[in-house]
Amino acid sequence: MIYETIVIAGLILILIAIAGNKKIEFEKIKIGDLTNVQRSIIGVLGIIVLILGIWQPFLEGDRINGVPTPTPTLTPTPTPTSIIDTMDSTSGWETYIDDESGSSINIKSITGRTGNAIEISYDLKERGEVGIYKEINPELLSGKDGIKFFYKGGGEPNTIDLGLRYGDVGETLFGVGWERATVTDDWVTKEAPYTDFNCWWPDDNCQYYGNKLDLKNVGKIWFCIVNNPEDGDVCGSGRVIIDDVQGITS
């Protein structure tokens, strides 16, 4: 390497300065009869060249004699988070009960999969529906391919619905559901790509939007427990614990 050549050159100059008053022939070059001033100049020059050869690799981030040059610490580029809601608190979440079935619901914060989670306890009558919802900034949904969440639950098996509701007149509702899904002893994941969301209500709005979800219009996120007897659901009491609502990223 060039640095090694500089070091060798510095050493040669120092040797010439030392041997400058002696009759020495080095590769047909005669060294001798140098004055003390000349020897001093050559010696100082050799020392400077030697020092430059040794320290230059450290200045440029190279290695010499097996000792690495410390590299500057780079500040990592922030990456967008995939978290939509940690579900650590019930703050901001509202409960919903359909008007006719006589079902009931209660929510509270309990220990979850990570941190805390929201437990939905309910007594679901035939064809009843209960749920929780929260206002959401649609920017939390953008840049992702869909939504996933973790849950576990017990009691009678019923349907879990995930909904995204517009802030327009009529509050257009897009959703996806999982039949007889509420009962599971361990934490499981449900994933809902945006392409799986269908417009559920109201019909006029669904026709207007062409059954196509537009994230910019979303104002609320919903989780509902629904009893659909025709799908094999069984009305009764139960609970579902929801945690770590995240965006699906490819």
C-alpha positions as a Markdown table, in Angstrom:
| # | Residue | x | y | z |
|---|---|---|---|---|
| 1 | Met | 0.0 | 0.0 | 0.0 |
| 2 | Ile | 1.0 | 3.6 | -0.5 |
| 3 | Tyr | 1.3 | 4.2 | 3.2 |
| 4 | Glu | 3.9 | 1.4 | 3.6 |
| 5 | Thr | 5.9 | 3.0 | 0.8 |
| 6 | Ile | 5.9 | 6.4 | 2.7 |
| 7 | Val | 7.0 | 4.7 | 5.9 |
| 8 | Ile | 9.9 | 2.9 | 4.0 |
| 9 | Ala | 10.9 | 6.2 | 2.4 |
| 10 | Gly | 11.0 | 7.9 | 5.8 |
| 11 | Leu | 13.2 | 5.1 | 7.2 |
| 12 | Ile | 15.6 | 5.4 | 4.3 |
| 13 | Leu | 16.0 | 9.1 | 4.8 |
| 14 | Ile | 16.7 | 8.6 | 8.5 |
| 15 | Leu | 19.3 | 5.9 | 7.6 |
| 16 | Ile | 20.9 | 8.3 | 5.1 |
| 17 | Ala | 21.1 | 11.0 | 7.7 |
| 18 | Ile | 22.8 | 8.6 | 10.1 |
| 19 | Ala | 25.3 | 7.2 | 7.6 |
| 20 | Gly | 25.9 | 10.6 | 5.9 |
| 21 | Asn | 29.5 | 10.8 | 7.1 |
| 22 | Lys | 30.5 | 7.3 | 6.0 |
| 23 | Lys | 31.6 | 5.9 | 2.7 |
| 24 | Ile | 28.6 | 3.6 | 1.9 |
| 25 | Glu | 27.5 | 2.5 | -1.5 |
| 26 | Phe | 23.8 | 1.6 | -1.7 |
| 27 | Glu | 22.6 | 0.2 | -5.0 |
| 28 | Lys | 25.3 | 2.1 | -6.9 |
| 29 | Ile | 24.5 | 5.3 | -5.0 |
| 30 | Lys | 27.4 | 6.6 | -2.9 |
| 31 | Ile | 26.4 | 8.1 | 0.5 |
| 32 | Gly | 29.0 | 10.0 | 2.3 |
| 33 | Asp | 30.7 | 13.4 | 3.0 |
| 34 | Leu | 27.4 | 15.0 | 4.0 |
| 35 | Thr | 27.7 | 18.0 | 6.2 |
| 36 | Asn | 26.0 | 18.0 | 9.6 |
| 37 | Val | 23.4 | 20.5 | 8.4 |
| 38 | Gln | 22.6 | 18.3 | 5.4 |
| 39 | Arg | 22.3 | 15.3 | 7.7 |
| 40 | Ser | 20.0 | 17.2 | 10.1 |
| 41 | Ile | 17.7 | 18.3 | 7.3 |
| 42 | Ile | 17.5 | 14.8 | 5.8 |
| 43 | Gly | 17.0 | 13.3 | 9.2 |
| 44 | Val | 14.1 | 15.8 | 10.1 |
| 45 | Leu | 12.6 | 15.2 | 6.7 |
| 46 | Gly | 12.8 | 11.4 | 7.2 |
| 47 | Ile | 11.1 | 11.7 | 10.6 |
| 48 | Ile | 8.2 | 13.8 | 9.1 |
| 49 | Val | 7.7 | 11.4 | 6.2 |
| 50 | Leu | 7.8 | 8.4 | 8.7 |
| 51 | Ile | 5.1 | 10.0 | 10.9 |
| 52 | Leu | 2.9 | 10.9 | 7.9 |
| 53 | Gly | 3.2 | 7.3 | 6.7 |
| 54 | Ile | 2.2 | 5.9 | 10.1 |
| 55 | Trp | -0.7 | 8.2 | 10.8 |
| 56 | Gln | -2.3 | 8.7 | 7.4 |
| 57 | Pro | -4.3 | 5.4 | 7.5 |
| 58 | Phe | -5.9 | 6.5 | 10.8 |
| 59 | Leu | -6.9 | 9.9 | 9.3 |
| 60 | Glu | -8.5 | 8.2 | 6.3 |
| 61 | Gly | -10.2 | 5.3 | 8.1 |
| 62 | Asp | -7.8 | 2.6 | 6.9 |
| 63 | Arg | -6.0 | 0.0 | 9.1 |
| 64 | Ile | -2.4 | -0.3 | 10.0 |
| 65 | Asn | -0.6 | -2.8 | 12.2 |
| 66 | Gly | -3.9 | -4.5 | 12.9 |
| 67 | Val | -5.4 | -1.5 | 14.8 |
| 68 | Pro | -8.7 | -0.3 | 13.3 |
| 69 | Thr | -9.6 | 3.3 | 13.0 |
| 70 | Pro | -12.8 | 4.2 | 14.9 |
| 71 | Thr | -15.6 | 4.9 | 12.5 |
| 72 | Pro | -18.1 | 7.7 | 13.2 |
| 73 | Thr | -21.4 | 6.7 | 14.7 |
| 74 | Leu | -24.2 | 7.2 | 12.2 |
| 75 | Thr | -27.7 | 8.3 | 13.3 |
| 76 | Pro | -30.1 | 5.7 | 12.1 |
| 77 | Thr | -32.8 | 6.8 | 9.7 |
| 78 | Pro | -36.2 | 6.6 | 11.5 |
| 79 | Thr | -38.6 | 4.0 | 10.0 |
| 80 | Pro | -42.4 | 4.3 | 10.1 |
| 81 | Thr | -44.0 | 2.4 | 12.9 |
| 82 | Ser | -46.5 | -0.3 | 12.1 |
| 83 | Ile | -48.5 | 0.2 | 15.3 |
| 84 | Ile | -52.0 | 1.5 | 14.9 |
| 85 | Asp | -53.1 | 1.1 | 18.5 |
| 86 | Thr | -51.3 | -0.6 | 21.4 |
| 87 | Met | -54.6 | -1.3 | 23.2 |
| 88 | Asp | -52.7 | -0.6 | 26.4 |
| 89 | Ser | -55.6 | 1.6 | 27.6 |
| 90 | Thr | -59.4 | 1.9 | 27.2 |
| 91 | Ser | -58.9 | 5.7 | 26.8 |
| 92 | Gly | -60.7 | 6.9 | 23.7 |
| 93 | Trp | -62.6 | 3.6 | 23.1 |
| 94 | Glu | -66.4 | 3.7 | 23.3 |
| 95 | Thr | -68.8 | 0.8 | 23.6 |
| 96 | Tyr | -71.6 | -0.1 | 21.3 |
| 97 | Ile | -74.7 | -2.2 | 21.8 |
| 98 | Asp | -77.4 | -2.8 | 19.2 |
| 99 | Asp | -80.8 | -1.3 | 20.1 |
| 100 | Glu | -83.0 | -4.3 | 20.0 |
| 101 | Ser | -81.4 | -7.6 | 21.2 |
| 102 | Gly | -80.9 | -6.7 | 24.8 |
| 103 | Ser | -77.2 | -7.7 | 24.7 |
| 104 | Ser | -74.7 | -6.2 | 27.2 |
| 105 | Ile | -71.0 | -5.3 | 27.1 |
| 106 | Asn | -68.2 | -4.2 | 29.5 |
| 107 | Ile | -64.6 | -3.3 | 28.8 |
| 108 | Lys | -61.5 | -3.0 | 30.9 |
| 109 | Ser | -57.7 | -2.9 | 30.7 |
| 110 | Ile | -55.9 | -6.1 | 31.7 |
| 111 | Thr | -52.5 | -7.6 | 31.2 |
| 112 | Gly | -52.0 | -8.4 | 27.6 |
| 113 | Arg | -49.7 | -10.1 | 25.1 |
| 114 | Thr | -47.4 | -7.1 | 25.4 |
| 115 | Gly | -48.1 | -4.5 | 28.0 |
| 116 | Asn | -51.9 | -4.2 | 28.5 |
| 117 | Ala | -54.8 | -5.2 | 26.4 |
| 118 | Ile | -58.5 | -4.4 | 26.2 |
| 119 | Glu | -60.9 | -7.1 | 27.5 |
| 120 | Ile | -64.4 | -7.1 | 26.0 |
| 121 | Ser | -66.9 | -9.0 | 28.3 |
| 122 | Tyr | -70.4 | -9.5 | 26.9 |
| 123 | Asp | -73.7 | -11.3 | 27.0 |
| 124 | Leu | -74.8 | -11.7 | 23.4 |
| 125 | Lys | -78.4 | -12.4 | 22.6 |
| 126 | Glu | -79.6 | -14.1 | 19.4 |
| 127 | Arg | -78.6 | -11.9 | 16.4 |
| 128 | Gly | -77.2 | -9.4 | 18.9 |
| 129 | Glu | -74.2 | -7.2 | 18.3 |
| 130 | Val | -71.8 | -5.4 | 20.7 |
| 131 | Gly | -68.5 | -3.7 | 20.0 |
| 132 | Ile | -66.0 | -1.0 | 20.7 |
| 133 | Tyr | -64.9 | 1.9 | 18.4 |
| 134 | Lys | -62.4 | 4.7 | 18.5 |
| 135 | Glu | -61.7 | 7.8 | 16.3 |
| 136 | Ile | -58.5 | 7.3 | 14.3 |
| 137 | Asn | -56.2 | 9.4 | 12.2 |
| 138 | Pro | -56.3 | 7.8 | 8.7 |
| 139 | Glu | -52.6 | 8.6 | 8.3 |
| 140 | Leu | -52.0 | 5.7 | 10.7 |
| 141 | Leu | -53.5 | 3.4 | 8.1 |
| 142 | Ser | -51.7 | 4.7 | 5.0 |
| 143 | Gly | -48.5 | 3.2 | 3.7 |
| 144 | Lys | -49.7 | -0.3 | 4.8 |
| 145 | Asp | -51.3 | -3.2 | 3.1 |
| 146 | Gly | -54.0 | -3.9 | 5.8 |
| 147 | Ile | -54.6 | -4.4 | 9.5 |
| 148 | Lys | -53.7 | -7.2 | 11.8 |
| 149 | Phe | -54.4 | -7.7 | 15.5 |
| 150 | Phe | -53.8 | -10.3 | 18.3 |
| 151 | Tyr | -56.6 | -11.7 | 20.4 |
| 152 | Lys | -57.7 | -14.6 | 22.6 |
| 153 | Gly | -61.1 | -15.3 | 24.0 |
| 154 | Gly | -63.6 | -17.8 | 25.6 |
| 155 | Gly | -67.2 | -18.5 | 26.1 |
| 156 | Glu | -69.7 | -19.2 | 23.3 |
| 157 | Pro | -68.3 | -19.1 | 19.8 |
| 158 | Asn | -69.4 | -16.0 | 17.8 |
| 159 | Thr | -68.2 | -13.8 | 14.9 |
| 160 | Ile | -65.5 | -11.1 | 15.2 |
| 161 | Asp | -65.9 | -8.1 | 12.8 |
| 162 | Leu | -63.3 | -5.5 | 12.1 |
| 163 | Gly | -64.7 | -2.3 | 10.6 |
| 164 | Leu | -63.5 | 1.0 | 9.2 |
| 165 | Arg | -66.1 | 3.7 | 9.3 |
| 166 | Tyr | -66.1 | 6.9 | 7.2 |
| 167 | Gly | -66.9 | 10.4 | 8.7 |
| 168 | Asp | -69.4 | 11.1 | 5.9 |
| 169 | Val | -73.1 | 11.4 | 6.1 |
| 170 | Gly | -74.4 | 8.0 | 7.0 |
| 171 | Glu | -71.0 | 6.9 | 8.3 |
| 172 | Thr | -70.3 | 4.4 | 5.6 |
| 173 | Leu | -69.0 | 1.2 | 7.0 |
| 174 | Phe | -66.4 | -1.1 | 5.4 |
| 175 | Gly | -65.6 | -4.4 | 7.2 |
| 176 | Val | -64.3 | -7.9 | 7.3 |
| 177 | Gly | -65.5 | -10.7 | 9.6 |
| 178 | Trp | -64.4 | -14.1 | 11.0 |
| 179 | Glu | -67.2 | -16.6 | 11.9 |
| 180 | Arg | -67.2 | -18.6 | 15.2 |
| 181 | Ala | -63.8 | -17.0 | 15.9 |
| 182 | Thr | -64.1 | -15.7 | 19.5 |
| 183 | Val | -63.0 | -18.9 | 21.3 |
| 184 | Thr | -59.2 | -19.5 | 21.5 |
| 185 | Asp | -57.0 | -20.4 | 24.5 |
| 186 | Asp | -53.8 | -18.9 | 23.1 |
| 187 | Trp | -53.0 | -15.6 | 21.4 |
| 188 | Val | -53.8 | -15.8 | 17.7 |
| 189 | Thr | -53.4 | -13.2 | 14.8 |
| 190 | Lys | -56.1 | -12.1 | 12.4 |
| 191 | Glu | -55.0 | -10.3 | 9.3 |
| 192 | Ala | -57.3 | -8.2 | 7.1 |
| 193 | Pro | -55.7 | -6.8 | 3.8 |
| 194 | Tyr | -57.5 | -3.7 | 2.7 |
| 195 | Thr | -58.5 | -5.6 | -0.4 |
| 196 | Asp | -60.7 | -7.9 | 1.8 |
| 197 | Phe | -62.8 | -5.0 | 3.2 |
| 198 | Asn | -66.3 | -4.8 | 1.7 |
| 199 | Cys | -68.8 | -2.0 | 2.0 |
| 200 | Trp | -71.5 | -3.1 | 4.4 |
| 201 | Trp | -73.7 | -0.1 | 5.0 |
| 202 | Pro | -75.6 | 2.0 | 3.9 |
| 203 | Asp | -76.4 | 0.6 | 0.5 |
| 204 | Asp | -76.6 | 4.0 | -1.3 |
| 205 | Asn | -73.2 | 5.0 | 0.0 |
| 206 | Cys | -71.7 | 1.7 | -1.0 |
| 207 | Gln | -72.9 | 2.2 | -4.5 |
| 208 | Tyr | -71.6 | 5.7 | -4.5 |
| 209 | Tyr | -68.1 | 4.6 | -3.5 |
| 210 | Gly | -68.2 | 1.6 | -5.8 |
| 211 | Asn | -67.5 | -0.7 | -2.9 |
| 212 | Lys | -63.9 | 0.5 | -2.8 |
| 213 | Leu | -62.2 | 1.5 | 0.5 |
| 214 | Asp | -60.6 | 4.9 | 0.5 |
| 215 | Leu | -58.4 | 5.3 | 3.6 |
| 216 | Lys | -58.5 | 9.0 | 3.5 |
| 217 | Asn | -62.2 | 8.9 | 4.4 |
| 218 | Val | -61.8 | 6.7 | 7.5 |
| 219 | Gly | -62.6 | 8.3 | 10.8 |
| 220 | Lys | -63.2 | 5.4 | 13.2 |
| 221 | Ile | -62.0 | 1.8 | 13.7 |
| 222 | Trp | -64.4 | -0.8 | 15.1 |
| 223 | Phe | -64.2 | -4.2 | 16.7 |
| 224 | Cys | -67.6 | -6.0 | 17.0 |
| 225 | Ile | -68.8 | -9.3 | 18.4 |
| 226 | Val | -71.8 | -10.5 | 16.5 |
| 227 | Asn | -74.2 | -13.5 | 16.8 |
| 228 | Asn | -75.1 | -14.9 | 13.4 |
| 229 | Pro | -77.0 | -18.2 | 14.0 |
| 230 | Glu | -77.0 | -19.1 | 10.3 |
| 231 | Asp | -73.1 | -19.2 | 10.5 |
| 232 | Gly | -73.1 | -21.5 | 13.5 |
| 233 | Asp | -72.6 | -18.8 | 16.1 |
| 234 | Val | -74.0 | -19.5 | 19.6 |
| 235 | Cys | -75.5 | -16.7 | 21.7 |
| 236 | Gly | -74.4 | -16.4 | 25.3 |
| 237 | Ser | -71.7 | -14.8 | 27.4 |
| 238 | Gly | -68.0 | -14.6 | 26.6 |
| 239 | Arg | -65.0 | -12.4 | 26.5 |
| 240 | Val | -62.5 | -11.4 | 23.8 |
| 241 | Ile | -59.1 | -9.8 | 24.7 |
| 242 | Ile | -57.6 | -7.6 | 21.9 |
| 243 | Asp | -54.0 | -6.4 | 21.8 |
| 244 | Asp | -51.4 | -4.8 | 19.4 |
| 245 | Val | -53.4 | -3.5 | 16.5 |
| 246 | Gln | -50.8 | -3.1 | 13.7 |
| 247 | Gly | -50.5 | -2.4 | 10.0 |
| 248 | Ile | -49.6 | -5.2 | 7.6 |
| 249 | Thr | -46.4 | -4.3 | 5.8 |
| 250 | Ser | -44.9 | -6.1 | 2.9 |
